[in-house]
Amino acid sequence: MLKFHAESDPSAEVIAQAASLAPINPFYTLPFVKCQQDFGSRPWVLTLREQDHILSACTAFTRNGRLNNSLEIHSLPILPPGEVFWRGLVEFCRETDISFLEVNSAASPEAHIPTLQGETRRTQRNEYIWYLKDIDLWKNLRKDHMTKIRLARRSGLAMRRARDIEACVEHCRVIGASMERRKSRGEVVSGQADVESYMPFLERGAGLLFQVTANNEVLSSDLILLASKGAYGHSIGTSTDGRRCGASHFLEYEIAMALQAEGMEVFNLGGTSDHQPGLANFKAGFGAKGIELQRAQFYLGTKLKRTLTAGVALLRKAFKSTADRVPYSVAR
C-alpha cells in the first residue's frame, strides 16, 4: 500500500536516495538543498513509499511568514497513477499550517498537476531537452544556428568555466542586457539579476558558470545546475556585442559538447512561456525536444487568514501607490 511521507531537515543519505531516483535532476541534489537553506528555506524530502521501498521522491522547501507559511516544490517527480501523493501533500500542508503551496516542474520529465481546492493560478510552460548520449550534436542543429556558431569561431571566441564572484558579476551584467532587450520586444520579464541570487549556487557547488569571452570581455554567460547525469540551464544572458558574433549559440553548443564528453546524458536548456517566443525559438534551434509542463499555486489557509491576507495586500498596494506619487527628492 502506497503511503505519503514527509521528512524535515533530511540527512545527506536521504537526499542522496531521492537524487538516485532522478540522476538527471539537479533540484534533488545535496548542493541544491544547501543553497535553498542559504536563501532561508527549510528543506524536506517528500516520498511515496510501499513499505520501506521509496517509489517516488522530491525535495520541497518551506518558509515561515508572519501571517502565512509557504511550501514550494521546485521539481515535481514522476508519480504512479492515483491521488495518494496529492492527498498526502494537502494533508501535510494543513497539519503544518502551510497556507501557500507552489508546485513547479523544472527538470520534470512530465508534469500533471491536478486541480486542488484553493487553486489561485496555473500556467503552462515548456522546457527544451537536449539529449546528449550517443548522438552527433552538430547534425541536429538548425542551419541558422550552425551559421552563428561558425561566425563565433571565426571571431576567435573562447569558453571558460568559473565559480568566482567576479565571474558572477559579469553573469549579472549580461543577464541584465538580455532582460532589457526582451522588454523592448514586449516580452514579459520577471525577476532581477543580482549577485546574491546566484553566488550560493556557485559556492555550494550546485552550479557552474560557463562563459564566452573575447579579449577578456564576457559576451555570454550561462549558469548551469548540475546533477550526476544531467545539467539544467538556470539563467543565460548575452551582451549586445555578443549577439553580433553568435556568442550565445556558440556557448550553448560548447557547453553541450563539454557535458557530452564528461558522460552527461541530458542538457536541459531551461523553460520558456508563451510570452517568450524569441527564447523558445533559440532553444528549439539546437534540436532540443520541447516538453509541455505546468506550474500551479494554491492557497490552503483558513477563511480568516485569506481575509487578513487580502487586507494586507490592499494596504501594501495603497502604500506603494502613495509612495510612487511622492517626488524622488522627498521619498529617498
C-alpha positions in Angstrom: 0.0 0.0 0.0 1.4 3.4 -1.0 1.9 6.0 1.7 3.0 9.6 1.6 5.8 10.6 3.9 7.5 14.0 4.6 10.8 14.2 6.3 12.1 17.6 7.6 15.8 18.5 7.6 16.7 15.3 5.7 20.1 13.8 6.1 22.6 13.6 3.3 21.7 9.9 2.9 18.0 10.6 2.5 18.7 13.4 -0.1 21.1 11.0 -1.9 18.2 8.4 -2.1 15.9 11.0 -3.7 18.6 12.1 -6.1 19.4 8.5 -7.1 15.8 8.1 -8.4 16.4 11.0 -10.9 20.1 11.3 -11.7 19.5 13.9 -14.4 17.6 16.3 -12.0 19.8 18.9 -10.2 16.9 20.1 -8.0 17.2 16.9 -5.8 21.0 17.2 -5.1 22.5 18.0 -1.7 24.3 21.1 -3.0 20.9 22.5 -4.3 19.3 21.8 -0.9 22.2 23.6 0.8 21.6 26.6 -1.5 18.0 26.8 -0.5 19.0 26.8 3.1 21.3 29.7 2.4 18.2 31.5 0.9 16.4 31.0 4.2 14.2 27.9 3.4 13.8 24.7 5.4 14.3 21.6 3.4 12.1 18.5 3.3 12.1 15.3 1.3 8.6 14.1 0.2 8.2 10.5 -0.7 5.8 7.8 -1.8 6.6 4.5 -0.1 5.5 1.0 -0.4 6.5 -0.5 3.0 10.2 0.6 3.2 10.7 1.0 -0.5 10.7 4.5 -1.9 8.9 4.6 -5.3 9.0 8.4 -5.8 10.7 11.3 -4.1 11.3 15.0 -4.4 12.7 17.9 -2.4 10.5 20.7 -1.0 11.2 23.9 0.9 9.2 25.8 3.5 9.3 29.3 4.7 7.6 30.8 7.7 5.9 34.3 7.5 4.2 36.5 10.0 0.8 35.6 8.7 1.3 32.7 6.2 3.7 29.8 5.8 4.6 28.5 2.4 5.9 25.4 0.7 7.5 25.2 -2.7 8.3 22.1 -4.8 10.8 23.2 -7.5 10.6 19.9 -9.5 7.7 17.5 -9.4 8.8 13.8 -9.5 7.3 11.1 -11.7 4.3 9.8 -9.8 2.5 6.5 -10.0 -1.2 6.6 -11.0 -3.6 7.7 -8.3 -4.0 10.6 -5.9 -2.0 9.3 -2.9 0.7 11.9 -3.3 -1.7 14.8 -3.7 -3.9 13.8 -0.8 -0.9 13.4 1.4 0.6 16.7 0.3 -2.6 18.7 1.1 -3.0 16.9 4.4 0.7 17.6 5.2 0.2 21.3 4.4 -2.8 21.5 6.7 -1.0 19.7 9.6 2.0 22.0 9.3 0.0 25.2 8.9 1.1 25.8 5.3 -1.1 28.4 3.5 0.7 29.0 0.2 1.6 25.9 -1.9 3.5 26.3 -5.1 4.2 23.3 -7.4 6.8 23.7 -10.2 8.0 21.3 -12.8 11.6 22.4 -13.5 13.5 19.4 -14.9 10.5 17.2 -14.5 10.2 14.6 -17.3 6.4 15.1 -17.2 4.0 17.1 -15.0 0.3 16.8 -14.5 -0.8 18.9 -11.5 -4.4 18.1 -10.6 -7.0 20.7 -9.7 -6.9 21.1 -6.0 -9.1 23.1 -3.7 -7.7 26.7 -3.3 -6.0 27.0 -6.7 -5.1 30.6 -7.4 -3.0 30.4 -10.5 -2.0 27.9 -13.2 0.5 28.5 -16.0 1.7 26.4 -18.9 5.4 26.3 -19.7 7.8 24.5 -21.9 11.3 23.1 -21.4 13.8 22.1 -24.1 15.7 18.9 -23.5 18.9 18.3 -25.4 19.7 14.6 -25.3 23.4 14.0 -25.4 24.0 10.3 -25.3 25.4 8.7 -28.4 24.4 11.4 -30.9 26.1 13.9 -33.2 25.2 17.2 -31.7 26.2 19.2 -34.8 23.8 17.3 -37.2 20.8 18.3 -35.1 21.4 22.0 -35.2 19.2 24.3 -37.3 21.1 25.9 -40.2 21.0 29.4 -38.8 22.5 28.1 -35.5 25.3 26.5 -37.5 26.0 29.8 -39.2 26.1 31.7 -35.8 28.5 29.1 -34.3 30.8 29.3 -37.3 30.8 33.1 -37.0 31.7 32.9 -33.3 34.6 30.6 -34.1 35.9 32.9 -36.8 35.7 35.8 -34.3 38.0 33.9 -32.0 35.6 33.4 -29.1 36.6 31.0 -26.3 34.7 29.3 -23.5 35.7 29.2 -19.8 34.3 27.8 -16.6 34.2 29.8 -13.4 32.7 30.0 -9.9 34.3 33.2 -8.5 32.5 36.4 -7.6 34.0 38.4 -10.5 32.5 35.9 -13.0 29.2 36.1 -11.2 29.2 39.9 -11.5 29.8 39.5 -15.3 26.9 37.0 -15.4 24.6 39.6 -13.8 25.7 42.2 -16.3 24.9 40.2 -19.4 21.7 38.8 -17.9 20.6 42.5 -17.4 21.4 43.2 -21.0 19.3 40.3 -22.2 16.4 41.4 -20.0 16.4 44.9 -21.4 16.3 43.6 -25.0 13.4 41.3 -24.2 11.5 44.1 -22.5 12.0 46.2 -25.6 10.4 43.5 -27.7 7.4 43.4 -25.5 8.2 40.1 -23.8 7.3 39.6 -20.1 10.4 39.6 -18.0 10.3 38.8 -14.3 13.0 38.9 -11.6 16.3 40.7 -11.4 19.9 39.8 -11.8 21.9 40.3 -8.6 25.0 38.5 -7.3 23.2 37.4 -4.1 20.8 35.3 -6.2 23.5 33.4 -8.0 26.6 33.1 -5.7 25.1 30.4 -3.4 24.8 28.0 -6.4 28.5 28.6 -7.2 29.8 28.5 -3.6 27.8 25.3 -2.7 28.9 23.5 -5.9 25.3 23.2 -7.2 26.1 25.1 -10.4 28.9 26.3 -12.6 29.2 29.3 -14.9 30.1 28.7 -18.5 31.1 32.0 -20.2 32.2 33.0 -23.7 34.9 35.7 -23.8 36.7 37.8 -26.3 39.7 40.0 -25.4 38.9 39.2 -21.7 35.4 40.5 -22.0 32.4 38.3 -21.2 30.0 38.3 -24.1 27.6 35.5 -23.0 27.2 33.6 -19.7 25.1 30.6 -18.6 24.6 29.3 -15.0 24.3 25.5 -15.3 22.9 23.5 -12.4 24.5 20.0 -12.2 23.3 16.5 -11.3 25.2 13.3 -11.7 23.9 12.6 -15.2 22.2 15.8 -16.2 22.5 19.6 -16.4 20.0 22.4 -16.3 20.3 25.9 -17.8 19.3 28.2 -14.9 19.9 31.6 -16.5 21.6 32.8 -19.6 22.5 36.3 -20.8 24.3 37.8 -23.7 25.7 41.3 -24.3 24.8 43.3 -27.4 28.3 42.7 -28.8 27.9 39.0 -28.1 24.7 38.9 -30.2 26.5 40.3 -33.2 29.0 37.5 -33.2 26.9 34.5 -32.2 28.2 34.2 -28.7 25.1 32.6 -27.1 24.8 30.0 -29.9 28.5 29.2 -29.6 28.2 29.0 -25.8 25.3 26.5 -25.6 26.8 24.3 -28.2 30.2 24.3 -26.5 28.5 23.5 -23.1 26.7 20.6 -24.7 29.9 19.3 -26.2 31.7 19.5 -22.8 28.8 17.8 -21.0 28.7 15.0 -23.5 32.4 14.4 -23.2 32.0 14.1 -19.4 29.3 11.5 -19.7 26.3 13.6 -19.1 23.1 12.3 -20.7 20.8 15.3 -20.7 21.3 19.1 -21.1 18.0 20.8 -20.2 18.1 24.3 -21.8 15.5 25.5 -19.3 12.0 26.8 -19.6 10.0 29.4 -21.6 6.5 30.6 -21.5 4.1 31.7 -24.3 5.3 35.3 -23.8 8.9 34.4 -24.7 8.8 33.4 -28.4 12.3 34.5 -29.1 13.8 32.5 -26.3 11.8 29.4 -27.3 13.0 29.7 -30.9 16.6 30.0 -29.8 16.4 26.8 -27.7 14.5 24.8 -30.2 17.1 25.6 -32.9 19.6 23.2 -31.2 17.5 20.2 -31.9 16.3 20.1 -28.3 12.9 18.4 -27.7 10.2 20.6 -26.3 8.0 19.2 -23.5 4.9 20.8 -22.0 4.8 21.3 -18.3 2.8 23.2 -15.7 3.1 25.4 -12.7 0.4 25.9 -10.1 -0.2 27.9 -6.9 -2.7 27.2 -4.2 -4.0 29.0 -1.1 -4.8 26.5 1.6 -5.2 28.8 4.6 -8.4 29.4 6.6 -11.1 31.9 5.5 -9.9 34.2 8.3 -6.3 34.1 7.0 -7.4 34.6 3.5 -9.4 37.7 4.5 -6.4 39.1 6.5 -4.0 38.3 3.7 -6.2 40.2 1.2 -6.4 43.1 3.5 -2.7 43.3 4.0 -2.2 43.1 0.2 -4.6 46.1 -0.3 -2.8 48.1 2.3 0.6 47.4 0.7 -0.8 48.4 -2.8 -2.3 51.6 -1.4 1.0 52.4 0.4 3.0 51.8 -2.8 0.7 53.9 -4.9 1.1 56.8 -2.4 4.9 56.4 -2.3 5.0 56.4 -6.1 3.4 59.8 -6.2 5.9 61.4 -3.7 8.7 63.3 -5.5 12.1 61.5 -5.6 13.8 64.2 -3.6 11.4 63.6 -0.7 10.9 59.8 -1.0 14.6 59.0 -1.0 
